Amino acid sequence: MTAGELQDWLGSEESVGAGWSKDDGSGETIGHESGRKIIKILEKNPNKDPDSYDEEDIAHMRKVVAYCKRHLAQEEKAKQDSNSKSYKSLKNWGHDAQKA
């Protein structure tokens, strides 16, 4: 997903209930927080120059890849049903399973 697509998705009502809630009482999901970090990474380095990523960016990108890989292996539904909680949760993490 592009930064704009992800920004629009995170602002939608559909994205709010998908995923695990953070433990801080904010009501926000872990995926929403991750999605905002992804947007910052994409906007900071729009040309995806490998030398322009810092260690924090790389650590978060690795976390995102691991989450998506694990989630896709466990949930075939995410690839087939755009109304499933799995599909919506993956989108919060910047991955549209129906585009891949």
C-alpha positions in Angstrom: 0.0 0.0 0.0 1.1 3.5 -0.6 1.4 6.0 2.2 -1.8 7.7 1.0 -3.7 4.5 0.7 -2.7 3.5 4.2 -3.5 6.9 5.6 -7.0 6.7 4.1 -7.5 3.2 5.4 -6.4 4.1 8.9 -8.8 7.0 8.9 -11.7 4.7 8.0 -14.3 3.3 10.4 -13.6 -0.2 9.0 -10.0 -0.3 10.2 -10.8 0.6 13.8 -12.0 -2.7 15.1 -9.5 -4.9 13.5 -6.6 -6.3 15.5 -5.3 -6.4 19.1 -5.9 -3.4 21.3 -2.9 -1.8 22.9 -2.4 -2.2 26.6 -2.4 1.6 27.3 -6.2 2.0 27.5 -6.2 4.2 24.4 -8.5 1.9 22.5 -6.1 2.0 19.5 -4.9 -1.2 18.0 -1.3 -2.3 17.7 -1.8 -2.4 13.9 -2.9 1.3 13.8 0.2 2.3 15.6 2.3 0.2 13.2 0.5 1.7 10.3 1.3 5.3 11.4 5.0 4.3 11.7 4.9 2.8 8.2 3.4 6.0 6.8 6.3 8.0 8.3 8.9 5.6 6.9 7.3 5.8 3.4 7.0 9.6 3.5 10.5 10.0 4.8 12.0 7.9 2.0 9.7 8.0 -1.0 12.4 6.7 -3.3 13.0 3.7 -1.1 16.8 4.4 -1.0 18.2 1.6 1.2 20.9 3.9 2.6 18.2 6.4 3.8 16.6 4.0 6.4 17.8 4.2 10.0 18.0 1.3 12.4 14.5 2.1 13.9 13.0 2.0 10.4 14.6 -1.3 9.6 13.6 -2.8 12.9 10.0 -1.8 12.3 10.0 -3.1 8.7 11.3 -6.4 10.0 8.5 -6.5 12.6 5.9 -5.8 9.9 7.2 -8.4 7.5 7.2 -11.0 10.3 3.7 -10.1 11.4 2.3 -10.3 7.8 4.1 -13.6 7.0 2.8 -15.2 10.2 -0.7 -13.8 9.8 -1.0 -14.9 6.1 0.2 -18.4 7.0 -2.4 -18.8 9.7 -5.3 -17.0 8.0 -6.2 -18.0 4.4 -9.4 -16.1 4.9 -7.5 -12.8 4.6 -6.7 -13.5 1.0 -10.3 -14.4 0.1 -12.6 -12.2 2.2 -12.1 -8.5 2.3 -14.7 -8.3 5.1 -12.8 -10.6 7.4 -11.1 -9.2 10.5 -7.8 -10.8 9.3 -7.9 -8.9 6.0 -8.6 -5.6 7.9 -5.9 -6.2 10.4 -3.3 -6.9 7.7 -4.3 -3.6 6.0 -3.6 -1.8 9.3 -0.1 -3.1 9.0 0.2 -1.8 5.4 -0.5 -5.1 3.6 -3.5 -5.5 1.3 -3.8 -9.3 0.9 -6.0 -9.0 -2.1 -3.4 -7.0 -4.0 -0.5 -9.3 -3.4 
